Amino acid sequence: MPVAVPDEDKQKALAAWWNSTPVRVMLLNRRAQKFTYPAWSSLREAFDEVFDVELLPMKHAEECGARKVIDDAAALVLGAKPEVLADWRRQLAAEPTITNRQARDA
């Protein structure tokens, strides 16, 4: 997702945050009315760490090392356990709207 803010540190932090699993979930839910920008430093570091790494599509999130790094930084920002975000990432990657597969009948 392109970022257009004048400060380079904020650009990098925002790019990492907006590509994290929690934000992807929020965007799909469209429930977030107000977006607050949390702890820039961990997100900035995550951006720098994965700058040259391909960000795979969400349906391949389990194989995407960049998403793991970004989500670990997002977990730190949110005060959540990285395992929780990893679980969200797995579940989101399996969603029919992400995979373009039909949901199985329950």
Contacts in CASP RR format, 6 or more apart in sequence:
PFRMAT RR
TARGET T0000
AUTHOR 0000-0000-0000
METHOD contacts of the structure
MODEL  1
MPVAVPDEDKQKALAAWWNSTPVRVMLLNRRAQKFTYPAWSSLREAFDEV
FDVELLPMKHAEECGARKVIDDAAALVLGAKPEVLADWRRQLAAEPTITN
RQARDA
1 15 0 8 1.000
1 18 0 8 1.000
1 19 0 8 1.000
3 10 0 8 1.000
3 11 0 8 1.000
3 12 0 8 1.000
3 14 0 8 1.000
3 15 0 8 1.000
3 18 0 8 1.000
4 11 0 8 1.000
5 11 0 8 1.000
5 14 0 8 1.000
9 40 0 8 1.000
9 44 0 8 1.000
10 37 0 8 1.000
10 40 0 8 1.000
12 43 0 8 1.000
12 44 0 8 1.000
12 47 0 8 1.000
12 48 0 8 1.000
13 37 0 8 1.000
13 40 0 8 1.000
13 41 0 8 1.000
13 43 0 8 1.000
13 44 0 8 1.000
13 47 0 8 1.000
14 37 0 8 1.000
14 43 0 8 1.000
15 47 0 8 1.000
16 43 0 8 1.000
16 44 0 8 1.000
16 46 0 8 1.000
16 47 0 8 1.000
16 50 0 8 1.000
16 70 0 8 1.000
16 73 0 8 1.000
16 74 0 8 1.000
17 23 0 8 1.000
17 37 0 8 1.000
17 38 0 8 1.000
17 43 0 8 1.000
17 70 0 8 1.000
17 74 0 8 1.000
17 77 0 8 1.000
19 55 0 8 1.000
19 66 0 8 1.000
19 67 0 8 1.000
19 70 0 8 1.000
20 67 0 8 1.000
20 70 0 8 1.000
20 71 0 8 1.000
20 73 0 8 1.000
20 74 0 8 1.000
20 85 0 8 1.000
21 61 0 8 1.000
21 67 0 8 1.000
21 70 0 8 1.000
21 71 0 8 1.000
21 74 0 8 1.000
21 85 0 8 1.000
21 88 0 8 1.000
21 89 0 8 1.000
21 92 0 8 1.000
22 71 0 8 1.000
22 74 0 8 1.000
22 78 0 8 1.000
22 80 0 8 1.000
22 85 0 8 1.000
22 88 0 8 1.000
23 74 0 8 1.000
24 58 0 8 1.000
24 92 0 8 1.000
25 88 0 8 1.000
25 92 0 8 1.000
26 32 0 8 1.000
28 92 0 8 1.000
28 95 0 8 1.000
28 97 0 8 1.000
38 77 0 8 1.000
38 78 0 8 1.000
39 76 0 8 1.000
39 77 0 8 1.000
42 73 0 8 1.000
42 76 0 8 1.000
42 77 0 8 1.000
43 70 0 8 1.000
43 73 0 8 1.000
43 74 0 8 1.000
43 77 0 8 1.000
45 73 0 8 1.000
46 69 0 8 1.000
46 70 0 8 1.000
46 72 0 8 1.000
46 73 0 8 1.000
46 74 0 8 1.000
47 70 0 8 1.000
49 69 0 8 1.000
50 65 0 8 1.000
50 66 0 8 1.000
50 69 0 8 1.000
50 70 0 8 1.000
53 65 0 8 1.000
53 66 0 8 1.000
53 69 0 8 1.000
54 66 0 8 1.000
55 64 0 8 1.000
55 66 0 8 1.000
55 67 0 8 1.000
56 63 0 8 1.000
56 64 0 8 1.000
56 66 0 8 1.000
56 67 0 8 1.000
58 92 0 8 1.000
58 93 0 8 1.000
58 98 0 8 1.000
59 93 0 8 1.000
59 98 0 8 1.000
59 99 0 8 1.000
59 100 0 8 1.000
60 93 0 8 1.000
61 67 0 8 1.000
61 89 0 8 1.000
61 90 0 8 1.000
61 92 0 8 1.000
61 93 0 8 1.000
62 89 0 8 1.000
62 90 0 8 1.000
62 93 0 8 1.000
67 89 0 8 1.000
68 86 0 8 1.000
68 89 0 8 1.000
71 82 0 8 1.000
71 85 0 8 1.000
71 86 0 8 1.000
71 89 0 8 1.000
72 82 0 8 1.000
72 85 0 8 1.000
74 80 0 8 1.000
74 85 0 8 1.000
75 81 0 8 1.000
75 82 0 8 1.000
75 84 0 8 1.000
75 85 0 8 1.000
92 98 0 8 1.000
93 99 0 8 1.000
96 102 0 8 1.000
96 103 0 8 1.000
END
